[in-house]
Amino acid sequence: MFKKKEILVTAFALFSLFFGAGNLILPPLLGFNSGNQWLIVTIGFCLSAMVIPILGILAHAKLQGTLMDFGKKISPTFSLIYAFFIYAIAIALPSPRTASVTHEMAIQPFWDISPWFTSSFYFGLVFVFAMNRSKILVILGKILTPAIILILLFVIGITIFSFPFEFGTTMIASPFTNGILEGYQTFDAIGAVVVGGVIIISINLRYTDASYEDKKSLIRSAGWLAGLALFLIYLGLILSGALAHSVFDANTSRTALLSGLAINSLGSVGNLFLSILVGIACFTTAVGIVTGTADFVKSRFNDSQTAYNITAVIGSILGVLMGQFNVGYIIAVALPSLMFIYPITIILILLNVVPDKYGSPLVFKAVTIATILFSIPDFLGSISAIAPTADTFSWIPLQEYSLGWVLPALIVFVATNSISRNKPE
């Protein structure tokens, strides 16, 4: 049985692997735009950026496997294709975005340095950490994450008490669903299925004598603690943005708002604190993504260390190439892929945490197919060049909120379970 200290270290490691660029820059602007609806927005945001990711960690605890195991009840071919898309998206978009955010918020305010230099140096360090993966759990859990949380609490605490407890009018038409969709941009559901495997492998490397049940209990307990920490941080960041409604211009950017909040609360030293926070938070996420991708490729090539090394190199090079673009551009480019792959990921996470009697292979296949089909309109709608007219898919419930896949998936889940139970032996 693991001690409280080991559970806490693992929870810190999970938190740091989740908490990256999107988790830091998205909530304040969401709160800023939500005004007096900030609490409703927070609930929606936490649903997709905290609840679903933690359920993904619990699914990993149950499966004690890799990303390939999430779709194994559908077919090995589906699992392979899904895993390929997940890892390709992860190393091509959210991983480089961490370097871009680091440059814009932690480097550019102090030094006139090219983003090429920042991303090259940044992913050089990521590569070094990825090549020393057995130490990741200790480094993240004992050193970097406590620093992230302390700085965050310091910034949030002073920010909240720096403004009158008053809110403006919301600028968001559908606060709850907008919060859910903005949570997509954190990539945390994808992060859960990617970094969950990193944590499992790191635990196996570090605690070789622990039993399966003990490891499962460790991941489950650490997952809930990490989820609680994420919720408190999101709540604080969204509230901070909402309270600052009268201080900043309505068209302020994500990074400008976050920088402004730090400076407004902490003065000139605020930028220094924020720079340290951004650098650490983004870096830990990039390490988790590159390491998780390399682990996956290694497993596909008979545990070849050479395959791991080559993938780590490729992931770092992609990070350098994409990381020199600005944050807004990377977020815009990411939207179509998220509108398609995120619903599938959410469904696979949910199906893997429900009791096995409700998650038969038939249920997995039927629900996943329904989700894929009803995610296509959202995917097409996110590509302006080929976006269908608003009335084309208006017959689908919740389609106007870009959540047209939810009800069909639920109906198919209930129907297939009813068919399975009523089928004669």
Residue pairs with C-beta under 8 A, 6 or more apart in sequence:
1 214
1 217
2 207
2 210
2 214
2 217
2 218
6 207
6 218
7 218
7 221
7 222
7 225
8 141
8 222
8 225
9 137
9 138
9 141
9 142
10 137
10 141
10 199
10 203
10 218
10 219
10 222
11 141
11 221
11 222
11 223
11 225
11 226
11 229
12 140
12 141
12 142
12 145
12 146
12 149
12 226
13 136
13 137
13 140
13 141
13 145
13 199
13 202
13 222
14 57
14 195
14 199
14 222
14 223
14 226
15 145
15 148
15 149
15 226
15 229
15 230
16 140
16 141
16 144
16 145
16 148
16 280
16 281
16 284
16 285
17 140
17 191
17 195
17 198
17 199
17 284
17 285
17 287
17 288
18 53
18 188
18 191
18 192
18 195
18 226
18 230
18 285
19 148
19 230
19 233
19 281
19 284
19 285
20 94
20 97
20 98
20 186
20 187
20 191
20 281
20 282
20 284
20 285
20 286
21 94
21 97
21 98
21 100
21 101
21 102
21 278
21 281
21 282
21 285
21 327
22 94
22 97
22 185
22 186
22 187
22 188
23 49
23 186
23 188
23 230
23 233
23 234
23 281
24 101
24 237
24 258
24 277
24 278
24 281
24 282
25 101
25 105
25 254
25 255
25 258
25 327
26 45
26 182
26 183
26 185
26 186
26 254
27 45
27 234
27 237
27 238
27 241
28 237
28 238
28 240
28 241
28 244
28 254
28 257
28 258
28 261
29 241
29 252
29 253
29 254
29 257
30 41
30 45
30 178
30 179
30 182
30 238
30 241
31 38
31 41
31 42
31 237
31 238
31 239
31 240
31 241
31 242
31 243
32 241
32 242
32 244
32 245
32 248
32 252
32 257
33 170
33 171
33 172
33 241
34 40
34 41
34 170
34 171
34 172
34 175
34 178
34 179
34 238
34 241
34 242
35 167
35 168
35 169
35 170
35 171
35 242
35 245
36 167
36 168
36 169
36 170
36 242
37 170
37 172
37 175
38 167
38 238
38 239
38 241
38 242
40 175
40 176
40 179
41 172
41 175
41 176
41 178
41 179
41 238
42 179
42 234
42 235
42 238
42 239
43 176
43 179
44 175
44 176
44 177
44 178
44 179
44 180
44 182
44 183
45 179
45 180
45 182
45 183
45 234
45 238
46 179
46 183
46 230
46 231
46 234
46 235
47 179
47 180
47 183
48 179
48 180
48 181
48 183
48 184
48 186
48 188
48 189
48 342
48 346
49 182
49 183
49 186
49 188
49 230
49 234
50 183
50 188
50 227
50 230
50 231
50 234
51 227
52 188
52 189
52 192
52 346
52 349
52 350
53 188
53 189
53 191
53 192
53 227
53 230
54 192
54 223
54 224
54 226
54 227
54 230
55 192
55 349
55 350
55 353
56 189
56 192
56 193
56 196
56 345
56 349
57 192
57 196
57 199
57 219
57 220
57 222
57 223
57 226
58 219
58 220
58 223
58 353
59 70
59 192
59 193
59 196
59 349
59 352
59 353
60 192
60 193
60 196
60 197
60 199
60 200
60 219
61 216
61 219
61 220
61 223
62 216
62 352
62 353
63 69
63 70
63 352
64 200
64 212
64 215
64 216
65 197
65 200
66 197
66 200
66 295
66 296
66 299
67 79
67 82
67 83
67 86
67 87
67 193
67 194
67 197
67 292
67 296
68 76
68 79
68 80
68 83
68 296
68 299
69 79
70 79
70 82
70 193
70 348
70 349
70 352
71 78
71 79
71 82
71 83
71 348
71 364
71 368
72 79
73 351
73 359
73 360
73 361
73 364
73 365
74 361
74 364
74 365
74 368
78 368
82 344
82 348
83 296
85 341
86 190
86 193
86 194
86 341
86 345
87 194
87 292
87 293
87 296
87 297
89 190
89 334
89 337
89 341
90 187
90 190
90 191
90 194
90 289
90 292
90 293
91 289
91 290
91 293
91 314
91 315
91 318
91 319
92 318
92 322
93 187
93 322
93 330
93 333
93 334
93 337
94 187
94 190
94 191
94 285
94 289
94 334
95 285
95 286
95 289
95 290
95 315
95 318
95 319
96 119
96 318
96 319
96 320
96 321
96 322
96 323
96 325
96 330
97 322
97 323
97 327
97 330
97 331
97 334
98 122
98 282
98 283
98 285
98 286
98 323
99 118
99 119
99 122
99 123
99 282
99 286
99 319
99 320
99 323
99 324
100 115
100 119
100 322
100 323
100 324
100 325
100 326
100 327
100 330
101 255
101 278
101 282
101 327
102 118
102 122
102 278
102 279
102 282
102 283
103 113
103 115
103 118
103 119
103 122
103 323
103 324
104 255
104 326
104 327
105 255
105 258
105 259
105 274
105 275
105 278
106 274
106 275
106 276
106 278
106 279
107 113
107 118
107 275
109 259
109 271
109 275
110 271
110 275
114 324
115 323
115 324
115 325
116 320
116 324
118 323
118 324
119 319
119 320
119 321
119 323
119 324
120 320
122 283
122 286
122 319
122 323
123 286
123 316
123 317
123 319
123 320
123 323
124 316
125 283
126 283
126 286
126 287
126 290
126 315
126 316
126 319
127 290
127 312
127 313
127 316
129 136
129 139
129 287
129 291
130 287
130 290
130 291
130 294
130 312
130 315
130 316
131 309
131 312
133 198
133 201
133 202
133 205
133 291
133 295
134 202
134 205
134 206
136 198
136 202
136 287
136 288
136 291
137 199
137 202
137 203
137 206
138 206
140 284
140 287
144 280
144 283
144 284
145 284
147 276
147 280
148 277
148 280
148 281
148 284
149 229
149 233
151 273
151 276
151 277
151 280
152 233
152 236
152 277
153 236
154 273
155 261
155 262
155 265
155 266
155 270
155 273
155 274
155 277
156 233
156 236
156 237
156 240
157 236
158 265
158 266
159 240
159 243
159 244
159 261
159 262
159 264
159 265
160 236
160 239
160 240
160 243
162 264
162 265
163 243
163 244
163 247
164 243
165 243
166 243
166 246
167 242
167 243
167 245
168 242
168 245
168 246
171 250
172 178
174 401
177 398
177 401
177 402
177 403
180 403
181 401
181 402
181 403
184 338
184 339
184 342
185 331
185 334
185 335
185 338
187 334
187 338
189 342
189 345
189 346
189 349
190 341
190 342
190 345
191 285
191 288
191 289
192 349
193 345
193 348
193 349
194 288
194 289
194 292
194 293
195 288
195 289
195 292
196 219
197 292
197 295
197 296
198 288
198 291
198 292
198 295
199 219
199 222
200 215
200 219
201 295
203 210
203 215
203 218
203 219
204 215
207 215
207 218
210 218
240 261
241 257
241 261
244 257
244 260
244 261
244 264
247 260
247 264
248 256
248 257
248 260
252 260
253 328
254 327
254 328
255 327
258 274
259 270
259 271
259 274
261 270
262 270
262 271
262 273
262 274
263 270
263 271
264 270
266 273
286 319
289 315
290 312
290 315
290 316
290 319
291 312
293 311
293 315
294 307
294 308
294 309
294 311
294 312
294 315
295 308
296 311
297 307
297 308
297 310
297 311
298 304
298 305
298 307
298 308
298 311
300 307
301 307
322 330
335 382
336 379
336 382
336 383
338 382
339 375
339 378
339 379
339 381
339 382
339 402
340 375
340 376
340 378
340 379
343 371
343 374
343 375
343 378
343 405
343 409
344 368
344 371
344 372
344 375
347 367
347 368
347 371
347 409
348 368
351 359
351 363
351 364
351 367
351 368
352 359
358 413
358 417
360 416
360 417
360 420
362 416
362 419
362 420
363 413
363 416
363 417
363 420
366 412
366 413
366 415
366 416
367 409
367 412
367 413
367 416
369 412
370 405
370 408
370 409
370 411
370 412
371 405
371 408
371 409
373 408
374 396
374 404
374 405
374 408
374 409
375 404
375 405
377 388
377 392
377 393
377 396
377 399
377 404
378 399
378 402
378 403
378 404
378 405
380 386
380 387
380 388
381 387
381 388
381 402
390 400
393 399
393 404
394 400
396 404
396 408
397 404
397 407
398 404
398 406
398 407
